Structures are given as C-alpha cells and as structure tokens.
Amino acid sequence: ILSIDPVRRICVAESGVTFVDLVAATLEHGLVPIVVPELKTITIGGAVAGCSIESMSFVHGGFHDTCLEYEVITATGQVLVCTPDNEHRLVFQMMHGTFGTLGILARLTFTLIPAKPFVKLRYETHATIADYQAAILRHFEARDVDFMDGIIHSPSCYVLATGGFVRRAPYPSRH
C-alpha cells in the first residue's frame, strides 16, 4: 500500500496487495474499498483482471469501477499510466477481465468509502424465484441496504442476504 488519503478517500497500492491487508489498513482511517471480494486473499490486481463483483456491486459495479488509474506494464515493457480520460483510456477501459493479456497491473489508484464498525446482516427466505427477484429489485430501487448477496438452495428456497453498516451491534460475530 503506497498511500491512503483519508480526506480525498483515495488509495494507491501495488497490484499484489490482498484485500485482507488493504481493509486492515484502510479501516485505520475509518474507510474501506467500495467493493471488497468475499475471499480475503484476492489481490486488488486480480480483482480487476479477474472480474470481481461482490455484494456492493448492485450499486457500485465491480472493483474496477471504483478505480481511477492503473499503471500497466505491457508485453513490450512499456509502462502506461492509464486513466478514463487520458491517451491510454482504451487500455484503462479494457483492463477489466483481461486476466493479464493486455499487460500487467503494477499500481492501482481507487476510491474508498466511510465504514462503520459493524455490518448488520439479515436473511430473507423466498419460496419462488419471482418473489426472490422482486425482493432484489425492491432493495435495489430503495437503496435501503449497503450489501446484497443471494443463495439458491433449491427450487423452493431462495435466500437473500442483505446488510448495512452500523455503529453498534447487539453481539459481535466473526463467522
């Protein structure tokens, strides 16, 4: 992690930084990355190159959508600084999901959001796919949750997990 700017809510880090280390460092400033993968050992470069979308993606897109700049090393050894609006904007736009075929991500600059100490989870169980989809749409339109993820257990058991940042928890859990 090269820098964290808590005022501008921006982080600059090398691509091999894992999300577990990144979150630990940004939480010291009361911030977290906007999109954090479920598996803590995923690297930030891997999240861009490998198409990371997660429980906050229904609002914010993938981790790549929170990025402001990439430093890319091409196969010819060129080092490109790519942003959405500079001469390398096409490389910036195409890096997502390339699995390293356009070049190697060396450094990323991305935005952060304020975090609260806890996340309160709720589980909604639905008996039909129509009810499940309606619940997803309802939360999407209302923007009443920070996180949303789903599990389909069977043709009659659809579980929607929703969560939100909270300052207090009735009891903490690390499970």
Secondary structure, DSSP 8 states (H G I E B T S, - for coil): --EEETTTTEEEEETT-BHHHHHHHHHTTTEEESS--SSTT-BHHHHHHTT---TTHHHH--GGGGEEEEEEE-TTS-EEEE-TTSTTHHHHHH-TT-TTSS-EEEEEEEEEEE--SEEEEEEEEESSHHHHHHHHHHHHHHT--SEEEEEEEETTEEEEEEEEEES--SS----
